[in-house]
Amino acid sequence: MAGQAGSGAETDPDQGGRAPGFQARTLLRGAAAAALATQQAGQPFASLVTPAMAPDLTPLLWLSSLSEHTRQLRAGPRCALLVQGTAESANPQTAPRVTLTGLAEPVPEAEAPPLKARWLVRHPYAALYAGFGDFALWRIRPGGALLVGGFARATRLRLAELLPDPAAVAAIAEAEAGIIAHVNADHADAVAAIARGLLGGGEADWRLAAVDVDGADIAAGDQVLRLAFAASVTAAEGVRTELVRAARAARARLVPPAANS
């Protein structure tokens, strides 16, 4: 039971005062899987998909032309994507979740390479079938979203509340390659500490794989962990601040307790 949906972007005290738009983006960017709702001739249909968010929060899907949902999207692009976080209790309805609605379309070949690379950052195991001829990259043009922050906490989000600031997206995208190269070359120990101390990762060769205005992806082989920032950033210095904060918090957790004297 979601409860009655409100509107507007007031902060949620149960989410540390974070704005609903940021909460929704955090859920979407951290989702490894989602339910995709489509329809054909008025009959609803749901399927499991593996989305990744472009820097501007456009959902990206790597879909087979043989799949039922792909045929349905070709017939009618209206769709919805549901992602869910972790429940606060035994009641599944305490889990935060967001439903994003929009129009799906194939990504033109000229635009596909960087977006496909972005999708593969979130799903590296899919490199095994990323070259299959029946697969293609799709995207969903967002129209709006409904955030349910937990039991009876629902907020409808307009695009202006949901989407990140375009100028910030462009600034981080321009700086991303340099940030990744620098962090992996000079601060690999900090990345490993974040993965192990904050995100539940084990001993592995962790590396910074991607950054955006809302967080970072940390990867080792086929494992990908999502670090959500405390707040959206607008420039490269903001990314640095968030990574330093996360590394300090992670190292504090990894320090063994002092032995009793």
Backbone as CSV, one residue per row, in Angstrom:
resi,resn,N_x,N_y,N_z,CA_x,CA_y,CA_z,C_x,C_y,C_z
1,MET,0.851,-1.188,0.000,0.000,0.000,0.000,0.885,1.235,0.000
2,ALA,0.791,2.015,-1.037,1.651,3.174,-1.151,1.095,4.363,-0.402
3,GLY,-0.198,4.434,-0.200,-0.797,5.622,0.386,-1.043,6.654,-0.694
4,GLN,-1.656,7.754,-0.329,-1.991,8.776,-1.296,-0.746,9.505,-1.746
5,ALA,-0.639,9.723,-3.061,0.537,10.372,-3.611,0.421,11.877,-3.479
6,GLY,1.464,12.478,-2.915,1.540,13.925,-2.878,2.271,14.439,-4.096
7,SER,2.593,15.717,-4.103,3.342,16.291,-5.197,4.319,17.299,-4.635
8,GLY,5.229,17.751,-5.465,6.221,18.708,-5.025,7.478,18.021,-4.551
9,ALA,8.499,18.811,-4.243,9.814,18.261,-3.950,10.259,18.573,-2.529
10,GLU,9.348,18.550,-1.575,9.739,18.754,-0.189,10.628,17.607,0.261
11,THR,11.570,17.898,1.154,12.467,16.865,1.630,11.741,15.908,2.553
12,ASP,12.267,14.678,2.621,11.671,13.622,3.439,12.531,13.433,4.676
13,PRO,12.010,13.734,5.864,12.816,13.587,7.075,13.239,12.155,7.331
14,ASP,12.476,11.181,6.814,12.839,9.777,6.993,13.980,9.356,6.081
15,GLN,14.353,10.220,5.122,15.453,9.937,4.215,16.583,10.946,4.410
16,GLY,16.791,11.360,5.642,17.877,12.263,5.951,17.699,13.647,5.356
17,GLY,16.452,14.049,5.108,16.206,15.360,4.553,16.493,15.465,3.065
18,ARG,16.669,14.344,2.388,16.981,14.379,0.964,15.724,14.630,0.155
19,ALA,15.873,15.389,-0.931,14.745,15.689,-1.797,14.279,14.417,-2.500
20,PRO,12.964,14.282,-2.753,12.451,13.079,-3.408,13.100,12.800,-4.760
21,GLY,13.410,13.847,-5.534,14.049,13.623,-6.828,15.391,12.927,-6.685
22,PHE,16.172,13.337,-5.701,17.461,12.702,-5.455,17.279,11.269,-4.973
23,GLN,16.287,11.049,-4.108,16.002,9.683,-3.656,15.657,8.782,-4.833
24,ALA,14.818,9.293,-5.742,14.417,8.497,-6.897,15.608,8.194,-7.795
25,ARG,16.448,9.182,-8.027,17.622,8.957,-8.875,18.564,7.940,-8.246
26,THR,18.714,8.012,-6.920,19.576,7.057,-6.233,19.078,5.632,-6.435
27,LEU,17.779,5.420,-6.334,17.212,4.090,-6.552,17.408,3.647,-7.995
28,LEU,17.128,4.521,-8.945,17.237,4.165,-10.357,18.680,3.853,-10.734
29,ARG,19.606,4.676,-10.304,21.001,4.472,-10.686,21.602,3.237,-10.022
30,GLY,21.071,2.845,-8.881,21.611,1.690,-8.178,20.976,0.368,-8.544
31,ALA,19.983,0.386,-9.404,19.231,-0.835,-9.708,19.977,-1.723,-10.706
32,ALA,20.181,-2.974,-10.335,20.762,-3.948,-11.260,19.692,-4.632,-12.094
33,ALA,18.450,-4.588,-11.635,17.337,-5.215,-12.346,16.087,-4.395,-12.099
34,ALA,15.096,-4.564,-12.966,13.855,-3.809,-12.853,12.737,-4.587,-13.526
35,ALA,11.507,-4.228,-13.191,10.337,-4.760,-13.891,9.931,-3.755,-14.959
36,LEU,9.820,-4.229,-16.178,9.394,-3.399,-17.299,7.948,-3.733,-17.624
37,ALA,7.085,-2.712,-17.610,5.675,-2.899,-17.954,5.437,-2.385,-19.370
38,THR,4.870,-3.245,-20.195,4.507,-2.900,-21.566,3.064,-3.318,-21.786
39,GLN,2.575,-3.159,-22.993,1.231,-3.605,-23.291,1.111,-3.938,-24.774
40,GLN,0.136,-4.770,-25.081,-0.184,-5.087,-26.466,-1.690,-5.304,-26.566
41,ALA,-2.311,-4.516,-27.429,-3.756,-4.589,-27.612,-4.496,-4.428,-26.285
42,GLY,-3.975,-3.559,-25.427,-4.625,-3.288,-24.152,-4.306,-4.269,-23.047
43,GLN,-3.545,-5.328,-23.347,-3.203,-6.325,-22.333,-1.871,-5.978,-21.680
44,PRO,-1.843,-5.660,-20.382,-0.572,-5.357,-19.712,0.340,-6.571,-19.673
45,PHE,1.642,-6.298,-19.649,2.650,-7.352,-19.628,3.843,-6.843,-18.833
46,ALA,4.429,-7.695,-18.003,5.590,-7.302,-17.202,6.725,-8.290,-17.430
47,SER,7.944,-7.769,-17.449,9.106,-8.627,-17.652,10.300,-8.082,-16.876
48,LEU,11.274,-8.946,-16.649,12.497,-8.556,-15.958,13.500,-8.021,-16.965
49,VAL,14.069,-6.851,-16.670,15.105,-6.271,-17.515,16.253,-5.795,-16.635
50,THR,17.375,-5.483,-17.276,18.573,-5.037,-16.562,18.935,-3.641,-17.052
51,PRO,18.447,-2.609,-16.389,18.671,-1.246,-16.867,20.009,-0.674,-16.397
52,ALA,20.414,0.369,-17.061,21.485,1.238,-16.587,21.054,2.658,-16.910
53,MET,21.441,3.587,-16.075,21.052,4.975,-16.291,22.166,5.738,-17.004
54,ALA,21.825,6.431,-18.076,22.767,7.352,-18.690,23.046,8.486,-17.711
55,PRO,24.103,9.259,-17.925,24.384,10.358,-16.995,23.202,11.296,-16.770
56,ASP,22.366,11.494,-17.797,21.210,12.391,-17.652,19.977,11.686,-17.117
57,LEU,20.127,10.443,-16.657,19.077,9.603,-16.069,18.171,8.955,-17.114
58,THR,18.537,8.953,-18.367,17.779,8.195,-19.353,18.019,6.708,-19.123
59,PRO,16.977,5.901,-18.865,17.183,4.466,-18.696,17.598,3.812,-20.007
60,LEU,18.617,2.978,-19.934,19.135,2.240,-21.081,18.853,0.756,-20.888
61,LEU,18.410,0.104,-21.954,18.086,-1.320,-21.918,18.731,-2.007,-23.114
62,TRP,19.321,-3.172,-22.885,19.912,-3.972,-23.958,18.941,-5.123,-24.219
63,LEU,18.184,-5.006,-25.313,17.044,-5.890,-25.544,17.217,-6.735,-26.796
64,SER,16.729,-7.955,-26.704,16.720,-8.852,-27.855,15.444,-8.637,-28.672
65,SER,15.594,-8.633,-29.987,14.425,-8.491,-30.855,13.510,-9.706,-30.765
66,LEU,14.002,-10.807,-30.189,13.201,-12.016,-30.050,12.306,-11.980,-28.807
67,SER,12.534,-11.004,-27.922,11.785,-10.941,-26.666,10.390,-10.384,-26.879
68,GLU,9.462,-10.884,-26.060,8.082,-10.426,-26.143,7.986,-8.927,-25.865
69,HIS,8.705,-8.451,-24.846,8.583,-7.031,-24.503,9.149,-6.126,-25.596
70,THR,10.158,-6.595,-26.327,10.703,-5.780,-27.417,9.690,-5.647,-28.544
71,ARG,9.034,-6.734,-28.868,7.991,-6.666,-29.913,6.869,-5.731,-29.477
72,GLN,6.537,-5.770,-28.198,5.475,-4.891,-27.709,5.895,-3.426,-27.729
73,LEU,7.134,-3.149,-27.418,7.608,-1.763,-27.474,7.633,-1.237,-28.909
74,ARG,7.923,-2.098,-29.857,7.889,-1.664,-31.258,6.458,-1.332,-31.680
75,ALA,5.507,-2.054,-31.117,4.105,-1.795,-31.462,3.558,-0.577,-30.730
76,GLY,4.055,-0.306,-29.530,3.588,0.840,-28.736,4.644,1.208,-27.723
77,PRO,5.213,2.413,-27.774,6.367,2.749,-26.941,6.043,3.095,-25.490
78,ARG,4.778,3.248,-25.128,4.451,3.612,-23.744,4.819,2.462,-22.810
79,CYS,5.524,2.801,-21.734,5.995,1.765,-20.824,6.255,2.362,-19.452
80,ALA,6.587,1.486,-18.512,6.949,1.909,-17.160,8.040,0.987,-16.649
81,LEU,8.884,1.537,-15.786,9.999,0.797,-15.207,9.894,0.908,-13.692
82,LEU,9.899,-0.230,-13.000,9.804,-0.261,-11.539,11.091,-0.810,-10.959
83,VAL,11.720,-0.041,-10.057,12.885,-0.521,-9.323,12.600,-0.409,-7.839
84,GLN,13.262,-1.259,-7.055,12.977,-1.350,-5.627,14.267,-1.406,-4.836
85,GLY,14.268,-0.723,-3.692,15.391,-0.784,-2.769,15.172,-1.860,-1.722
86,THR,15.844,-1.711,-0.592,15.809,-2.711,0.473,14.749,-2.349,1.510
87,ALA,13.946,-3.324,1.901,12.903,-3.101,2.893,13.497,-2.804,4.259
88,GLU,12.802,-1.968,5.023,13.243,-1.607,6.361,12.873,-2.652,7.403
89,SER,11.957,-3.567,7.052,11.486,-4.561,8.012,11.028,-5.788,7.234
90,ALA,10.348,-6.698,7.927,9.830,-7.894,7.271,8.713,-7.566,6.287
91,ASN,8.132,-6.387,6.417,7.061,-5.970,5.510,7.670,-5.472,4.203
92,PRO,7.446,-6.162,3.073,8.039,-5.725,1.802,7.631,-4.313,1.402
93,GLN,6.487,-3.837,1.910,6.019,-2.513,1.514,6.799,-1.380,2.176
94,THR,7.707,-1.712,3.075,8.579,-0.678,3.632,9.766,-0.401,2.715
95,ALA,9.898,-1.162,1.646,11.008,-0.944,0.715,10.757,0.312,-0.115
96,PRO,11.738,1.177,-0.283,11.572,2.307,-1.201,11.556,1.809,-2.639
97,ARG,10.746,2.432,-3.463,10.695,2.046,-4.875,10.253,3.236,-5.705
98,VAL,10.553,3.154,-6.970,10.181,4.234,-7.875,9.706,3.620,-9.186
99,THR,8.601,4.152,-9.686,8.080,3.778,-10.989,8.287,4.954,-11.931
100,LEU,9.037,4.722,-12.981,9.301,5.741,-13.995,8.477,5.411,-15.226
101,THR,7.740,6.380,-15.734,6.956,6.188,-16.943,7.580,6.971,-18.092
102,GLY,7.357,6.474,-19.310,7.925,7.174,-20.451,7.675,6.453,-21.754
103,LEU,8.424,6.854,-22.768,8.316,6.307,-24.113,9.649,5.662,-24.487
104,ALA,9.586,4.419,-24.941,10.794,3.679,-25.309,11.078,3.824,-26.800
105,GLU,12.360,3.811,-27.134,12.773,3.912,-28.530,14.140,3.265,-28.693
106,PRO,14.419,2.689,-29.869,15.775,2.199,-30.126,16.745,3.372,-30.193
107,VAL,17.942,3.181,-29.688,18.967,4.225,-29.775,19.571,4.189,-31.177
108,PRO,19.601,5.303,-31.883,20.213,5.321,-33.215,21.664,4.844,-33.167
109,GLU,22.103,4.153,-34.218,23.442,3.572,-34.228,24.528,4.606,-33.977
110,ALA,24.342,5.812,-34.489,25.355,6.849,-34.324,25.529,7.262,-32.871
111,GLU,24.487,7.112,-32.064,24.544,7.503,-30.657,24.856,6.333,-29.731
112,ALA,24.822,5.117,-30.244,24.845,3.937,-29.390,26.173,3.641,-28.699
113,PRO,27.350,3.791,-29.351,28.585,3.296,-28.713,28.843,3.797,-27.295
114,PRO,28.811,5.108,-26.999,29.081,5.513,-25.608,27.999,5.078,-24.631
115,LEU,26.758,5.008,-25.102,25.669,4.590,-24.214,25.730,3.088,-23.957
116,LYS,26.095,2.330,-24.977,26.276,0.889,-24.770,27.423,0.635,-23.795
117,ALA,28.503,1.402,-23.931,29.620,1.261,-22.994,29.170,1.568,-21.576
118,ARG,28.311,2.567,-21.434,27.789,2.913,-20.111,26.958,1.762,-19.554
119,TRP,26.132,1.154,-20.399,25.312,0.034,-19.951,26.205,-1.132,-19.510
120,LEU,27.280,-1.381,-20.259,28.170,-2.491,-19.927,28.953,-2.244,-18.638
121,VAL,29.165,-0.985,-18.269,29.795,-0.708,-16.979,28.953,-1.284,-15.851
122,ARG,27.636,-1.150,-15.959,26.742,-1.660,-14.925,26.522,-3.167,-15.042
123,HIS,26.725,-3.718,-16.238,26.452,-5.144,-16.467,27.609,-5.780,-17.242
124,PRO,28.800,-5.857,-16.656,29.962,-6.360,-17.397,29.847,-7.809,-17.835
125,TYR,29.092,-8.625,-17.102,28.885,-10.022,-17.484,28.242,-10.140,-18.860
126,ALA,27.497,-9.095,-19.272,26.766,-9.126,-20.535,27.673,-8.982,-21.750
127,ALA,28.971,-8.764,-21.517,29.903,-8.722,-22.649,29.859,-10.030,-23.442
128,LEU,29.425,-11.123,-22.797,29.335,-12.418,-23.470,28.333,-12.397,-24.619
129,TYR,27.285,-11.567,-24.505,26.287,-11.522,-25.575,26.066,-10.104,-26.110
130,ALA,26.950,-9.203,-25.760,26.784,-7.815,-26.198,26.923,-7.651,-27.703
131,GLY,27.552,-8.613,-28.359,27.723,-8.512,-29.798,26.724,-9.322,-30.608
132,PHE,25.766,-9.959,-29.949,24.787,-10.769,-30.681,23.952,-9.877,-31.593
133,GLY,23.687,-10.373,-32.790,22.998,-9.570,-33.783,21.545,-9.275,-33.482
134,ASP,20.904,-10.082,-32.639,19.491,-9.842,-32.343,19.290,-8.861,-31.194
135,PHE,20.393,-8.367,-30.588,20.280,-7.409,-29.492,20.508,-5.993,-29.996
136,ALA,19.870,-5.047,-29.321,20.055,-3.633,-29.640,19.813,-2.811,-28.387
137,LEU,20.370,-1.612,-28.395,20.215,-0.715,-27.254,18.946,0.112,-27.408
138,TRP,18.155,0.135,-26.349,16.946,0.950,-26.272,17.093,1.949,-25.136
139,ARG,16.301,3.004,-25.184,16.242,3.963,-24.096,14.793,4.341,-23.831
140,ILE,14.555,4.799,-22.628,13.226,5.277,-22.246,13.314,6.778,-22.026
141,ARG,12.528,7.524,-22.765,12.435,8.962,-22.554,11.495,9.195,-21.373
142,PRO,12.031,9.638,-20.226,11.175,9.760,-19.039,10.061,10.788,-19.224
143,GLY,8.896,10.447,-18.656,7.780,11.379,-18.649,7.416,11.847,-17.256
144,GLY,7.783,11.057,-16.258,7.495,11.376,-14.865,7.777,10.154,-14.013
145,ALA,7.549,10.270,-12.723,7.837,9.153,-11.827,6.990,9.248,-10.576
146,LEU,6.808,8.109,-9.945,6.177,8.018,-8.631,7.175,7.381,-7.690
147,LEU,7.575,8.118,-6.676,8.471,7.603,-5.644,7.647,7.189,-4.443
148,VAL,7.848,5.955,-3.990,7.269,5.494,-2.734,8.450,5.271,-1.800
149,GLY,8.603,6.172,-0.836,9.757,6.123,0.051,9.660,5.063,1.126
150,GLY,8.539,4.406,1.235,8.288,3.385,2.244,6.789,3.267,2.412
151,PHE,6.372,2.633,3.493,4.943,2.405,3.703,4.204,3.741,3.790
152,ALA,3.228,3.936,2.899,2.350,5.116,2.898,3.110,6.430,2.711
153,ARG,4.221,6.396,1.948,4.983,7.620,1.674,5.213,7.715,0.166
154,ALA,4.261,8.320,-0.545,4.324,8.394,-2.004,4.381,9.834,-2.469
155,THR,5.190,10.078,-3.487,5.347,11.419,-4.046,5.429,11.320,-5.560
156,ARG,4.557,12.042,-6.250,4.654,12.134,-7.709,5.707,13.172,-8.066
157,LEU,6.557,12.822,-9.023,7.652,13.692,-9.424,7.479,14.144,-10.866
158,ARG,7.497,15.457,-11.048,7.554,15.996,-12.396,8.986,15.876,-12.913
159,LEU,9.160,16.008,-14.219,10.495,15.865,-14.785,11.481,16.848,-14.163
160,ALA,11.033,18.063,-13.921,11.927,19.068,-13.346,12.413,18.660,-11.959
161,GLU,11.639,17.858,-11.235,12.026,17.379,-9.912,12.864,16.114,-9.986
162,LEU,12.647,15.331,-11.045,13.306,14.031,-11.175,14.688,14.124,-11.807
163,LEU,14.807,14.847,-12.902,16.034,14.820,-13.686,17.129,15.683,-13.057
164,PRO,18.384,15.277,-13.223,19.483,16.082,-12.695,19.687,17.342,-13.517
165,ASP,20.404,18.293,-12.941,20.703,19.553,-13.611,21.553,19.297,-14.857
166,PRO,21.094,19.704,-16.044,21.849,19.424,-17.276,23.264,19.989,-17.267
167,ALA,23.447,21.169,-16.701,24.782,21.753,-16.660,25.724,20.907,-15.798
168,ALA,25.211,20.406,-14.670,26.024,19.548,-13.810,26.337,18.227,-14.505
169,VAL,25.350,17.667,-15.196,25.576,16.420,-15.940,26.695,16.602,-16.950
170,ALA,26.663,17.712,-17.695,27.685,17.975,-18.708,29.054,18.173,-18.074
171,ALA,29.102,18.866,-16.942,30.381,19.126,-16.279,31.024,17.839,-15.785
172,ILE,30.233,16.963,-15.178,30.779,15.705,-14.674,31.157,14.788,-15.827
173,ALA,30.358,14.759,-16.883,30.675,13.922,-18.036,32.001,14.339,-18.664
174,GLU,32.241,15.647,-18.729,33.496,16.133,-19.307,34.697,15.754,-18.452
175,ALA,34.503,15.726,-17.138,35.611,15.441,-16.223,35.756,13.961,-15.902
176,GLU,34.801,13.135,-16.276,34.751,11.753,-15.805,36.007,10.954,-16.141
177,ALA,36.458,10.981,-17.378,37.613,10.165,-17.764,38.840,10.532,-16.941
178,GLY,39.066,11.821,-16.733,40.207,12.244,-15.931,40.079,11.832,-14.480
179,ILE,38.868,11.928,-13.930,38.649,11.514,-12.541,38.958,10.033,-12.380
180,ILE,38.419,9.220,-13.282,38.609,7.772,-13.185,40.085,7.409,-13.298
181,ALA,40.767,7.992,-14.278,42.185,7.679,-14.472,43.002,8.066,-13.242
182,HIS,42.754,9.241,-12.698,43.507,9.704,-11.532,43.235,8.837,-10.305
183,VAL,41.969,8.577,-10.033,41.625,7.806,-8.836,42.194,6.397,-8.923
184,ASN,42.060,5.750,-10.060,42.549,4.376,-10.178,44.071,4.295,-10.152
185,ALA,44.734,5.340,-10.646,46.198,5.331,-10.646,46.786,5.677,-9.285
186,ASP,46.164,6.634,-8.593,46.772,7.174,-7.370,46.042,6.827,-6.079
187,HIS,44.803,6.353,-6.179,44.016,6.128,-4.965,43.269,4.795,-5.009
188,ALA,43.912,3.780,-5.566,43.276,2.461,-5.641,42.960,1.915,-4.256
189,ASP,43.801,2.265,-3.264,43.547,1.796,-1.906,42.265,2.383,-1.348
190,ALA,41.967,3.640,-1.701,40.735,4.268,-1.234,39.515,3.612,-1.883
191,VAL,39.618,3.287,-3.169,38.519,2.618,-3.860,38.239,1.266,-3.223
192,ALA,39.312,0.515,-2.933,39.137,-0.792,-2.294,38.520,-0.645,-0.913
193,ALA,38.924,0.381,-0.170,38.359,0.598,1.165,36.872,0.897,1.070
194,ILE,36.471,1.729,0.115,35.054,2.052,-0.061,34.266,0.792,-0.388
195,ALA,34.789,-0.010,-1.315,34.090,-1.231,-1.713,33.906,-2.172,-0.530
196,ARG,34.946,-2.344,0.273,34.902,-3.301,1.370,34.232,-2.730,2.615
197,GLY,34.539,-1.459,2.932,34.068,-0.894,4.188,32.655,-0.357,4.151
198,LEU,32.212,0.127,2.982,30.883,0.728,2.885,29.898,-0.092,2.076
199,LEU,30.384,-0.810,1.076,29.470,-1.406,0.104,29.385,-2.926,0.176
200,GLY,30.055,-3.532,1.131,29.921,-4.970,1.329,30.721,-5.831,0.382
201,GLY,31.675,-5.253,-0.329,32.493,-6.026,-1.247,33.571,-6.809,-0.516
202,GLY,34.053,-7.864,-1.143,35.120,-8.660,-0.561,36.472,-8.223,-1.091
203,GLU,37.480,-9.012,-0.800,38.819,-8.740,-1.308,38.830,-8.941,-2.819
204,ALA,39.165,-7.895,-3.560,39.185,-7.973,-5.022,39.933,-6.762,-5.558
205,ASP,40.180,-6.786,-6.844,40.868,-5.680,-7.504,39.838,-4.624,-7.899
206,TRP,39.361,-3.877,-6.919,38.310,-2.902,-7.152,38.858,-1.670,-7.879
207,ARG,38.052,-1.126,-8.778,38.433,0.076,-9.519,37.212,0.961,-9.693
208,LEU,37.473,2.236,-9.820,36.409,3.183,-10.132,36.056,3.019,-11.597
209,ALA,34.780,2.735,-11.893,34.369,2.430,-13.264,33.584,3.555,-13.912
210,ALA,32.848,4.344,-13.128,32.039,5.423,-13.685,31.663,6.382,-12.568
211,VAL,31.431,7.634,-12.930,30.915,8.616,-11.988,29.828,9.431,-12.683
212,ASP,28.898,9.940,-11.884,27.865,10.830,-12.388,27.519,11.809,-11.273
213,VAL,26.528,12.624,-11.475,26.219,13.667,-10.495,25.707,13.101,-9.174
214,ASP,25.241,11.854,-9.178,24.613,11.277,-7.984,25.435,10.206,-7.299
215,GLY,26.527,9.751,-7.914,27.291,8.684,-7.293,28.344,8.120,-8.217
216,ALA,28.824,6.922,-7.859,29.903,6.290,-8.609,29.684,4.789,-8.649
217,ASP,30.201,4.166,-9.707,30.190,2.718,-9.846,31.595,2.201,-9.605
218,ILE,31.713,1.197,-8.741,32.982,0.577,-8.399,32.896,-0.884,-8.806
219,ALA,33.879,-1.369,-9.571,33.769,-2.694,-10.170,35.010,-3.536,-9.934
220,ALA,34.788,-4.861,-9.932,35.862,-5.848,-9.903,35.348,-7.065,-10.653
221,GLY,35.888,-7.331,-11.839,35.359,-8.413,-12.655,33.918,-8.136,-13.022
222,ASP,33.051,-9.108,-12.755,31.627,-8.946,-13.059,30.842,-8.310,-11.917
223,GLN,31.494,-8.004,-10.810,30.812,-7.376,-9.678,30.822,-5.850,-9.834
224,VAL,29.679,-5.251,-9.614,29.565,-3.796,-9.662,28.815,-3.334,-8.413
225,LEU,29.418,-2.403,-7.690,28.816,-1.830,-6.493,28.524,-0.360,-6.746
226,ARG,27.440,0.118,-6.183,27.036,1.505,-6.368,27.275,2.311,-5.101
227,LEU,28.056,3.373,-5.234,28.245,4.328,-4.152,27.358,5.526,-4.416
228,ALA,26.359,5.735,-3.572,25.488,6.905,-3.691,26.105,8.056,-2.922
229,PHE,26.194,9.205,-3.555,26.700,10.383,-2.874,25.693,10.862,-1.839
230,ALA,26.169,11.658,-0.894,25.275,12.222,0.113,24.333,13.242,-0.493
231,ALA,24.760,13.863,-1.583,23.950,14.830,-2.315,24.504,14.920,-3.727
232,SER,23.717,15.411,-4.651,24.183,15.576,-6.016,25.325,16.587,-6.064
233,VAL,26.249,16.360,-6.987,27.379,17.267,-7.161,27.222,18.006,-8.482
234,THR,27.919,19.125,-8.605,27.787,19.951,-9.805,29.094,20.115,-10.560
235,ALA,30.217,19.667,-9.972,31.520,19.837,-10.614,32.457,18.743,-10.125
236,ALA,33.619,18.642,-10.783,34.573,17.595,-10.445,35.017,17.668,-8.992
237,GLU,35.141,18.863,-8.441,35.549,19.004,-7.055,34.539,18.362,-6.114
238,GLY,33.269,18.398,-6.489,32.251,17.748,-5.684,32.421,16.239,-5.667
239,VAL,32.810,15.656,-6.803,33.084,14.220,-6.850,34.233,13.891,-5.911
240,ARG,35.303,14.699,-5.968,36.447,14.466,-5.087,36.017,14.504,-3.620
241,THR,35.222,15.501,-3.264,34.776,15.636,-1.880,33.995,14.405,-1.429
242,GLU,33.108,13.911,-2.279,32.295,12.746,-1.922,33.149,11.487,-1.815
243,LEU,34.121,11.314,-2.701,34.979,10.132,-2.634,35.871,10.173,-1.396
244,VAL,36.381,11.349,-1.051,37.191,11.473,0.163,36.343,11.164,1.393
245,ARG,35.127,11.718,1.431,34.227,11.446,2.557,33.955,9.950,2.678
246,ALA,33.668,9.296,1.548,33.370,7.867,1.573,34.585,7.053,2.000
247,ALA,35.773,7.424,1.529,36.984,6.690,1.898,37.261,6.798,3.392
248,ARG,37.080,7.984,3.953,37.300,8.153,5.393,36.318,7.322,6.203
249,ALA,35.039,7.341,5.793,34.035,6.552,6.509,34.330,5.063,6.392
250,ALA,34.769,4.634,5.212,35.063,3.223,5.001,36.244,2.769,5.840
251,ARG,37.298,3.570,5.866,38.481,3.195,6.641,38.182,3.145,8.130
252,ALA,37.301,4.025,8.584,36.919,3.994,9.995,36.227,2.684,10.342
253,ARG,35.450,2.164,9.418,34.766,0.895,9.660,35.721,-0.289,9.594
254,LEU,36.765,-0.159,8.779,37.687,-1.275,8.582,38.734,-1.385,9.674
255,VAL,38.913,-0.322,10.456,39.901,-0.358,11.533,39.423,-1.325,12.608
256,PRO,40.218,-2.336,12.955,39.770,-3.284,13.995,39.651,-2.587,15.340
257,PRO,38.685,-3.001,16.159,38.536,-2.387,17.486,39.774,-2.605,18.340
258,ALA,40.095,-1.623,19.138,41.275,-1.730,20.008,41.075,-2.849,21.016
259,ALA,42.128,-3.601,21.217,42.056,-4.714,22.179,41.913,-4.173,23.597
260,ASN,41.119,-4.851,24.379,40.954,-4.451,25.775,42.263,-4.670,26.543
261,SER,42.644,-3.683,27.270,43.885,-3.793,28.048,43.617,-4.491,29.384
